[in-house]
Structure formats: C-alpha cells, structure tokens
Amino acid sequence: YIVVPQLVPPAPIDAVLQEASTIAVTPGGSWTPKTFKPDDPRRDAALHRLLVEPHLVAAVEQIFEAPARIYYGMLAIVPALGGQGLPWHQDNQYDYVSGRALNAFIALCDITPDKAILWVAPGSHLKGVVESSAAAGEHHQAAAPANGMPLPTMKNGDVCLFDRTTLHHSKQNHTGEHRYAYAAQY
C-alpha cells in the first residue's frame, strides 16, 4: 500500500462530499454504501465522479504502466457516534479479479484514528485470497492479521492505494461527525 497526500484536488472532493452529505445516515448504525452501477453510469454520477478524476487515474496508470479500466466504485459512510465500519476482508473475496487490480481509498473528510480510519495489513496481498468466515449473505470476513495497522490521519484528498488482495478494515467512528470516504477500483 502507499498513501499519497493530497492526490485529489479540493474541488472534486468538495463536490462529492456535498452530494454525499445529503444521504440519510443513522448515527451509531452500520456503514452506508452507495455503489457505482456500470449498467447505469449516470445514476448517482455526482457521487461517482472520482472514478474518472484525472490525478487519481494518472497515479493508477503510473503504477500499472498501462491504461486503467474502472472496475468498481463505492461511497462509504461510517456514521457518527459509534457507527461500524467493515471487518477485516479482501475485496477479491467478494469477486475475484485475476491480474493486477488496485483499490484507491479516498478520504472525503479528515479521517482520524477515532473516526473509522482505514487499517491495512502490509504484505497480506502476497498470501493470495484468504478464506472468509462469513455466512451466506454477510460481509466477507477474514481472521485479524497479526500485523494489522491503522493508517495515519488522512486529510480530505489523501488517497491510499493498495492491491485488491490486501487485508483491510475500519473500526468504529467514535466522533460526532460521519466519516466519508470513496473506494475506487481499477
């Protein structure tokens, strides 16, 4: 994984955050996703505009050393006052992508350790896809890795890039403000 400070400029972040702040969220509840629908790309286009943000796409293409293709996008809100993030998982547990595939976790607000910061397990991508302990219909869950670590405080516009097989999760949001982030996958 790599954290790139201020990769995405303020204007597109502010535009997505303004749109996201209109979504009803229950304080103390579980996380709220809004996913990109490739069969209806105009649906919620204002929320998913970061998928084509030039600075982000250029960074992904620099890592790939090839053109990037959008695979998935999701706005993720972790509610204030104890809202729950996701357990440890790999995105390749949901649907397997063969070959190089990257996630971009984009902070839409300042995200501190007590505001459901993203945790990663460095090197976990080298193990391939790990077994999930989730029952049918539940979010995938992996055993907590021994080397899991929280990212440093992220400012809006900061981006963490990591492989789809990197174990990651977020804990509770103990602050009085919702945590807004966007997950783009290429």
LINQUIPE-V287243 format. One record per residue. N is the residue number from 0. RES is the residue in one letter. PHI is phi in radians with two decimals (NA if undefined). PSI is psi in degrees with one decimal (NA if undefined). Layout:
n-><N;N>
res-><RES;RES>
phi-><PHI;PHI>
psi-><PSI;PSI>
This chain:
n-><0;1;2;3;4;5;6;7;8;9;10;11;12;13;14;15;16;17;18;19;20;21;22;23;24;25;26;27;28;29;30;31;32;33;34;35;36;37;38;39;40;41;42;43;44;45;46;47;48;49;50;51;52;53;54;55;56;57;58;59;60;61;62;63;64;65;66;67;68;69;70;71;72;73;74;75;76;77;78;79;80;81;82;83;84;85;86;87;88;89;90;91;92;93;94;95;96;97;98;99;100;101;102;103;104;105;106;107;108;109;110;111;112;113;114;115;116;117;118;119;120;121;122;123;124;125;126;127;128;129;130;131;132;133;134;135;136;137;138;139;140;141;142;143;144;145;146;147;148;149;150;151;152;153;154;155;156;157;158;159;160;161;162;163;164;165;166;167;168;169;170;171;172;173;174;175;176;177;178;179;180;181;182;183;184;185>
res-><Y;I;V;V;P;Q;L;V;P;P;A;P;I;D;A;V;L;Q;E;A;S;T;I;A;V;T;P;G;G;S;W;T;P;K;T;F;K;P;D;D;P;R;R;D;A;A;L;H;R;L;L;V;E;P;H;L;V;A;A;V;E;Q;I;F;E;A;P;A;R;I;Y;Y;G;M;L;A;I;V;P;A;L;G;G;Q;G;L;P;W;H;Q;D;N;Q;Y;D;Y;V;S;G;R;A;L;N;A;F;I;A;L;C;D;I;T;P;D;K;A;I;L;W;V;A;P;G;S;H;L;K;G;V;V;E;S;S;A;A;A;G;E;H;H;Q;A;A;A;P;A;N;G;M;P;L;P;T;M;K;N;G;D;V;C;L;F;D;R;T;T;L;H;H;S;K;Q;N;H;T;G;E;H;R;Y;A;Y;A;A;Q;Y>
phi-><NA;-2.54;-1.81;-1.96;-1.13;0.93;-1.13;-1.71;-1.12;-1.04;-1.01;-1.18;-1.09;-1.05;-1.12;-1.19;-1.08;-1.05;-1.16;-1.13;-1.21;-1.51;-1.40;-1.25;-2.31;-1.60;-0.94;1.40;-1.50;-1.46;-1.08;-2.10;-1.75;-2.34;-1.68;-1.26;-1.89;-1.05;-1.38;-2.49;-1.12;-1.42;-1.16;0.95;-0.99;-1.13;-1.35;-1.84;-1.12;-1.19;-1.04;-1.99;-1.12;-0.98;-1.15;-1.17;-1.06;-1.10;-1.14;-1.11;-1.17;-1.16;-1.20;-1.22;0.98;-2.91;-1.08;-1.68;-2.10;-1.18;-1.92;-2.80;-2.54;-2.73;-1.38;-2.25;-1.94;-1.83;-1.09;-1.14;1.05;1.72;-1.01;-1.66;-1.53;-1.78;-1.25;-1.00;-2.83;-2.08;-1.21;-1.29;-1.30;-1.37;-2.60;-1.44;-1.96;-1.47;1.63;-1.30;-2.61;-2.10;-1.80;-2.21;-1.61;-1.92;-1.32;-1.69;-2.53;-1.21;-2.09;-1.82;-0.98;-1.55;-2.04;1.04;-1.06;-1.28;-1.90;-2.30;-2.04;-0.95;1.42;-1.15;-1.13;-1.29;-1.52;1.31;-1.35;-1.66;-1.19;-1.77;-1.74;-1.34;-1.34;-0.95;1.52;-1.67;-1.17;-1.09;-2.43;-1.99;-1.09;-1.11;-1.32;-1.19;-1.83;-1.08;-2.54;-1.34;-1.21;-1.19;-0.86;-1.89;-1.63;-1.04;1.72;-1.27;-2.33;-1.89;-1.81;-2.69;-1.17;-1.10;-1.67;-1.30;-1.16;-2.69;-2.92;-2.40;-1.66;-1.38;-1.76;-1.61;-1.61;-1.59;-2.15;-1.15;-1.73;-1.94;-2.55;-2.21;-1.94;-1.93;-2.21;-2.25>
psi-><158.3;138.0;125.6;106.2;137.1;36.0;-41.4;126.6;160.4;-39.5;-51.3;-32.7;-49.5;-39.6;-44.1;-42.5;-40.4;-44.9;-42.8;-32.8;-8.9;-7.3;130.1;127.6;138.9;114.9;137.5;-4.3;-170.8;169.7;155.7;115.7;153.4;107.2;149.6;134.3;101.6;-27.3;-9.4;67.3;-17.4;-18.2;125.1;34.1;-34.3;-29.4;-29.7;13.0;-20.5;-19.1;-28.2;16.6;121.4;-39.7;-40.8;-48.9;-40.4;-39.8;-43.3;-43.8;-30.2;-40.0;-45.1;-26.2;37.3;164.2;144.4;147.3;136.2;132.2;-41.8;151.0;144.9;127.1;134.8;118.2;124.0;115.4;153.4;169.4;45.5;11.3;144.8;136.7;-154.6;151.1;173.9;132.6;168.9;141.7;-23.6;-4.7;-28.1;-52.5;130.0;128.0;119.6;138.0;-167.2;129.3;133.5;146.8;147.1;111.1;114.1;120.4;123.0;-9.0;172.4;128.5;116.0;168.9;-31.8;4.5;43.2;48.4;152.1;135.3;145.1;160.3;98.0;135.2;-6.8;-21.6;-20.6;-13.4;-4.9;-164.8;126.5;162.2;142.8;141.3;8.7;143.9;163.6;134.3;-9.2;167.6;143.5;145.7;134.7;158.9;143.5;126.3;151.1;-25.4;18.9;138.5;144.5;147.2;159.5;165.8;132.7;137.9;157.1;132.7;-13.9;147.9;135.4;121.5;131.7;158.4;149.1;-17.6;5.5;126.7;135.2;160.8;174.1;147.9;-150.5;156.5;105.0;5.2;176.7;7.6;143.9;148.1;123.0;128.9;161.1;135.1;115.0;137.9;137.5;NA>
